[in-house]
């Protein structure tokens, strides 16, 4: 499915969820021919994201609505900025308001967090990435926001790369057996996927190296142990740091020489950016 089709499905579901059989308050209090203009007002400092999605929300409710973007996605914004204007049928604008704001606020919150993390490691070669810890049904938009904020996307789902974690290793019997099983799977399917292996200590790092993994994940390693692992790997494959990463630790982790740092907090516990829609009748 194309990305545009996925976004449309997400928006259509969100609108059905909110409007249902009809916005009874707007139907009761607003005349059918009433026009209005609305301004999307930012009430906090951050990175704006999701305006294209908000526009699509408005157009999905009423295609005659006019949506004017004043500040582009990815730009820094501050409290008091007007990022977009919408005009048209008042009922339609009011019905679409909350869904549009929900998308913009969440995506802008993610982009803002991503921007802070990206700046914290910008002096190194490390890239901060997201994880699969996204809101169910919103992964595409969550990961779009991460990119807008300046960080990278990890795998999108369970289907696009192998990530052999501790439970897979436990069930398979060892890292070696798990990697061998993945290679056998690829031969059978005649498809190629990257293989990443989660490790908990230097012994497991060496086993993953022996298996010629494409990426070795250092899970919950202390910084000094991480440095040893990076030296041991010595550029043979990519290295990812994961587990409990936050803004107070990410700089030191990046300076160990890892290639990627995965941060679940980018999406699973994001603080929405405060944005409102101020509507004036015409």
C-alpha positions as CSV (number, residue, x, y, z in Angstrom):
1,X,0.0,0.0,0.0
2,X,1.3,3.5,-0.9
3,X,2.2,5.9,1.9
4,X,-0.6,8.3,0.8
5,X,-3.2,5.5,1.0
6,X,-2.0,4.5,4.4
7,X,-2.3,8.1,5.7
8,X,-5.8,8.4,4.2
9,X,-6.9,5.2,6.0
10,X,-5.5,6.6,9.3
11,X,-7.3,9.9,8.9
12,X,-10.6,8.3,7.8
13,X,-10.6,6.0,10.8
14,X,-9.8,8.9,13.2
15,X,-12.6,11.0,11.8
16,X,-15.1,8.2,12.0
17,X,-14.0,7.6,15.6
18,X,-14.6,11.2,16.5
19,X,-17.5,12.4,14.4
20,X,-19.5,9.1,14.2
21,X,-23.0,9.8,13.1
22,X,-22.5,13.5,13.3
23,X,-21.1,16.4,15.4
24,X,-24.4,17.1,17.2
25,X,-23.1,20.2,19.0
26,X,-22.0,22.0,15.8
27,X,-25.2,20.8,14.0
28,X,-27.3,22.3,16.8
29,X,-25.5,25.6,17.4
30,X,-24.0,26.6,14.0
31,X,-26.0,27.5,10.9
32,X,-25.4,25.3,7.9
33,X,-24.2,28.3,5.8
34,X,-22.0,29.9,8.5
35,X,-18.5,30.7,7.4
36,X,-15.4,30.9,9.6
37,X,-11.7,31.3,9.6
38,X,-9.3,29.5,12.0
39,X,-5.7,30.1,13.0
40,X,-3.5,27.3,14.3
41,X,-1.7,28.9,17.2
42,X,1.4,27.5,18.8
43,X,1.6,27.9,22.6
44,X,5.0,26.4,23.2
45,X,8.5,26.3,21.6
46,X,9.4,23.3,19.4
47,X,9.4,21.8,15.9
48,X,6.2,21.9,13.9
49,X,5.1,18.7,12.2
50,X,1.9,17.2,10.7
51,X,0.5,20.3,8.9
52,X,0.1,18.3,5.7
53,X,-1.9,15.7,7.7
54,X,-4.1,18.4,9.3
55,X,-4.8,19.8,5.8
56,X,-5.9,16.4,4.7
57,X,-8.1,16.0,7.7
58,X,-9.9,19.3,6.9
59,X,-10.3,18.4,3.2
60,X,-11.7,15.0,4.2
61,X,-14.5,16.6,6.1
62,X,-15.2,19.3,3.5
63,X,-13.2,19.5,0.3
64,X,-14.1,23.2,-0.2
65,X,-12.2,24.2,3.0
66,X,-9.1,26.3,2.2
67,X,-6.0,25.5,4.2
68,X,-3.0,27.8,4.0
69,X,0.4,26.6,5.5
70,X,2.3,29.6,6.9
71,X,5.3,27.7,8.4
72,X,6.6,24.5,6.9
73,X,7.0,21.1,8.7
74,X,10.4,20.8,10.4
75,X,10.7,24.5,11.2
76,X,11.4,25.8,14.7
77,X,8.4,27.5,16.2
78,X,7.8,29.5,19.3
79,X,4.8,30.4,21.4
80,X,2.6,32.8,19.6
81,X,3.4,31.7,16.1
82,X,0.5,31.0,13.6
83,X,1.5,28.0,11.6
84,X,-1.5,27.7,9.3
85,X,-4.9,29.2,8.5
86,X,-8.1,27.4,7.6
87,X,-11.3,28.9,6.2
88,X,-14.7,27.7,5.0
89,X,-17.8,26.2,6.4
90,X,-17.8,26.7,10.2
91,X,-19.5,23.4,10.9
92,X,-16.9,21.5,8.9
93,X,-14.0,23.3,10.6
94,X,-15.4,22.6,14.0
95,X,-16.0,18.9,13.3
96,X,-12.5,18.5,12.0
97,X,-10.8,20.6,14.6
98,X,-9.9,18.0,17.3
99,X,-8.7,15.3,14.9
100,X,-6.5,17.8,13.1
101,X,-5.0,19.1,16.3
102,X,-4.5,15.6,17.7
103,X,-2.3,14.8,14.7
104,X,-0.4,18.1,14.7
105,X,0.2,18.1,18.5
106,X,1.5,14.5,18.6
107,X,3.6,14.8,15.5
108,X,5.1,18.1,16.6
109,X,5.9,16.7,20.1
110,X,7.7,13.8,18.5
111,X,9.6,16.0,16.1
112,X,10.6,18.3,18.9
113,X,12.0,15.5,21.0
114,X,13.8,14.1,17.9
115,X,15.4,17.5,17.3
116,X,16.7,17.7,20.8
117,X,18.2,14.2,20.6
118,X,19.7,14.9,17.1
119,X,21.4,18.0,18.4
120,X,22.8,16.1,21.5
121,X,24.8,13.7,19.2
122,X,25.5,16.0,16.3
123,X,29.2,16.2,17.2
124,X,29.6,12.4,16.6
125,X,28.9,10.0,13.8
126,X,26.0,8.4,15.7
127,X,22.4,8.5,14.5
128,X,19.5,8.4,16.9
129,X,16.7,6.1,15.7
130,X,13.1,5.4,16.8
131,X,11.7,1.9,17.7
132,X,8.5,0.0,17.3
133,X,7.2,1.6,20.5
134,X,4.7,3.7,18.6
135,X,1.0,4.4,19.1
136,X,-1.0,1.4,17.6
137,X,-2.2,2.4,14.2
138,X,-0.1,5.6,14.0
139,X,3.3,4.1,13.3
140,X,3.6,5.7,9.9
141,X,2.9,9.2,11.2
142,X,5.0,8.7,14.3
143,X,8.0,7.7,12.2
144,X,7.4,10.6,9.8
145,X,7.6,13.0,12.7
146,X,10.8,11.4,13.9
147,X,12.4,12.1,10.4
148,X,11.0,15.6,10.4
149,X,12.7,16.2,13.7
150,X,16.1,15.1,12.4
151,X,16.4,11.5,13.7
152,X,16.3,8.2,11.7
153,X,13.8,5.4,11.4
154,X,14.6,1.9,12.6
155,X,12.7,-1.0,11.0
156,X,9.0,-0.2,10.4
157,X,7.7,-3.6,11.5
158,X,8.5,-7.3,12.0
159,X,8.5,-7.8,8.3
160,X,11.4,-5.7,7.0
161,X,14.5,-7.0,8.8
162,X,15.5,-9.7,11.3
163,X,16.0,-8.5,14.9
164,X,17.1,-11.5,17.0
165,X,16.3,-10.6,20.6
166,X,16.9,-12.4,23.8
167,X,13.7,-14.4,23.7
168,X,14.4,-15.5,20.1
169,X,17.9,-16.6,21.3
170,X,16.4,-18.5,24.2
171,X,13.9,-20.4,22.1
172,X,16.4,-21.1,19.2
173,X,19.1,-22.3,21.6
174,X,21.8,-19.8,20.9
175,X,22.7,-16.7,18.8
176,X,24.4,-19.0,16.3
177,X,21.4,-21.2,15.9
178,X,19.1,-18.2,15.5
179,X,21.3,-16.5,12.9
180,X,21.6,-19.8,11.0
181,X,17.8,-20.2,11.0
182,X,17.4,-16.7,9.6
183,X,19.8,-17.4,6.8
184,X,17.9,-20.7,6.0
185,X,14.6,-18.7,6.0
186,X,16.1,-16.2,3.4
187,X,17.3,-19.0,1.2
188,X,13.9,-20.7,1.3
189,X,12.1,-17.4,0.6
190,X,14.7,-16.2,-1.9
191,X,14.7,-12.8,-0.2
192,X,17.4,-10.8,1.5
193,X,17.0,-9.0,4.9
194,X,19.5,-7.5,7.3
195,X,20.2,-9.5,10.4
196,X,20.6,-7.7,13.7
197,X,21.4,-9.5,16.9
198,X,20.7,-8.2,20.5
199,X,23.6,-8.9,22.9
200,X,23.9,-8.6,26.7
201,X,27.7,-9.0,27.2
202,X,31.0,-9.2,25.3
203,X,30.8,-13.0,25.0
204,X,27.5,-12.6,23.0
205,X,29.1,-9.8,21.0
206,X,31.9,-12.1,19.9
207,X,29.4,-14.8,19.0
208,X,27.4,-12.4,16.9
209,X,30.6,-11.3,15.2
210,X,31.5,-14.9,14.5
211,X,28.0,-15.3,12.9
212,X,28.7,-12.2,10.7
213,X,25.6,-10.3,11.8
214,X,24.9,-7.1,9.9
215,X,24.2,-5.1,13.0
216,X,25.0,-5.9,16.7
217,X,22.8,-4.4,19.3
218,X,24.4,-3.6,22.7
219,X,21.5,-3.9,25.1
220,X,21.7,-2.0,28.4
221,X,25.6,-1.9,28.3
222,X,27.4,0.4,30.6
223,X,29.3,3.1,28.8
224,X,32.8,1.6,29.5
225,X,31.6,-1.9,28.4
226,X,30.1,-0.3,25.3
227,X,33.5,1.2,24.4
228,X,35.1,-2.3,24.7
229,X,32.4,-3.7,22.5
230,X,32.9,-1.1,19.8
231,X,36.7,-1.8,19.9
232,X,36.0,-5.6,19.6
233,X,33.6,-5.1,16.6
234,X,36.2,-2.7,15.1
235,X,34.0,-1.6,12.1
236,X,33.2,-5.2,10.9
237,X,29.5,-4.4,11.2
238,X,27.2,-1.6,12.4
239,X,26.7,-1.2,16.1
240,X,23.4,-0.1,17.8
241,X,23.1,1.0,21.5
242,X,19.8,0.3,23.1
243,X,18.0,0.2,26.5
244,X,17.2,3.0,28.9
245,X,18.6,5.8,26.7
246,X,17.6,9.4,27.7
247,X,18.9,12.9,27.2
248,X,21.3,12.7,30.2
249,X,23.0,9.6,28.8
250,X,22.8,9.9,25.0
251,X,25.8,12.1,24.5
252,X,28.2,9.8,26.4
253,X,26.7,6.8,24.5
254,X,27.2,8.5,21.1
255,X,30.8,9.3,22.0
256,X,31.6,5.5,22.4
257,X,31.6,5.2,18.6
258,X,28.3,3.4,18.1
259,X,26.5,3.9,14.8
260,X,22.9,4.0,16.0
261,X,21.2,4.8,19.3
262,X,17.6,3.6,19.5
263,X,15.3,5.6,21.8
264,X,11.8,4.3,22.5
265,X,10.9,7.5,24.3
266,X,10.8,9.4,21.0
267,X,7.4,7.9,20.4
268,X,6.1,5.9,23.4
269,X,6.0,8.7,25.9
270,X,6.0,11.9,23.9
271,X,4.8,15.2,25.3
272,X,2.4,16.8,22.8
273,X,3.3,20.3,21.6
274,X,0.6,22.8,22.8
275,X,-1.3,24.0,19.8
276,X,-4.8,25.4,19.5
277,X,-7.2,26.4,16.7
278,X,-8.6,29.9,17.2
279,X,-11.9,30.2,15.2
280,X,-13.6,33.5,14.2
281,X,-17.0,33.5,12.5
282,X,-17.2,35.5,9.2
